[in-house]
Amino acid sequence: MDGDRASGPLGLRPGDPVRLKRLQANQAMNGLIGYFVKIETEEDGGRYVVELGKRGPVRVREINVEKVSPSRRSTRLATAAAAEAAALAEEPEEPKTKTPASKAKAKAKSMSRRPLRGAAKAKSAVKKTGNKVIKPKPAGGGGVFDVNMYKICSEPTLEVQDEVSAKWRPCQLYQNVKDGRIVIWYGGGAYEGLPPSKPYRFKGLSKGGRILFDGKNGELLDGDGEKIPTRRRPSL
């Protein structure tokens, strides 16, 4: 499969969201959403390779895959995920006995990986300095979150609906104090909306005083102007 050319009867391109179905041996995986990576050659079995995030890639038959119609936002995020998966798949296996030179090379490579879902993955822990909480900064080309340039602008009970899986994810919103850009922080080192992506914005949120977004008192728009579903976390 070359580049972004559509492949197979389903017309899938790398990064397209797909849903698993009609699996017999692993029925618990039916309904899971993943991202199409490639179709194997006939010599390798001709299976569809689907990236499932933390579960890793799986190999399934064409009958076990159906395409999910994405919005512009989910397409953008899916493409970033597929790029990360492809980059990881192409990395050579690390030698079992590491020399100082190989350790330095491995460290430099890990710092240069592209972010997953447009939100870089960082391993550093949350640090506290006085009353200020310093969130981990993402490494790589997905932009850097500088805590000194942002302020919290959402209630702690806010949740954002995932575009593909439809699951609700707890998050915190931050607003850039200079240009007003909104960044979604999902915890750890996972961000969405960092530069160089188009800025996320609020719509209909009052600008008077310090008003925190709660999912109902306005709208959160992505870089293409599409509304991102939000809500308050339901009480148990």
C-alpha angles and dihedrals in degrees: 000000000000123000115306096336114139112257135204131353091305092058093229124173126198108281097024111141114242136180125225117231144166094023111161105184094043104030092161088071094059109115095023116138120225141155125262113242107171148312114256121234118261089253089060094046103273092253126156113248112217124185113221100183111232090014090058127219122331132195116224139161123260090252089061095058133074128178119245116215106238132203120228091265096052090045090055093048093043092053090053090050093050091049090053092048092049092048092051092047092054096051114109118243113266116245114256092230108053123204122203088258094052091047091053091047092050092050092050091049093051090053092053099052117122116248123263115243090358089295116101119232114231126183098201116112126240110273128205123212111181106305093337121099114211112205118209114268118234118241123223137029098324095090131263126267107224106192090203090063097052140062130199110259105171140068116259090242095062120128130187123209115235109240095222108030094033089223120140116243125198111235146158124229123219127192124210108239092217109041102014094240114163119223124192115218114197096182134275108029098327115121136163127198100030119145137304086043119089110277120265115226144190121242124200095003113138113246096204116110124334104321117171120213111244101178094260107055094070142341133277113219127194125223092280093051094255118143115248111214111243136173145165113268107261115246115246 
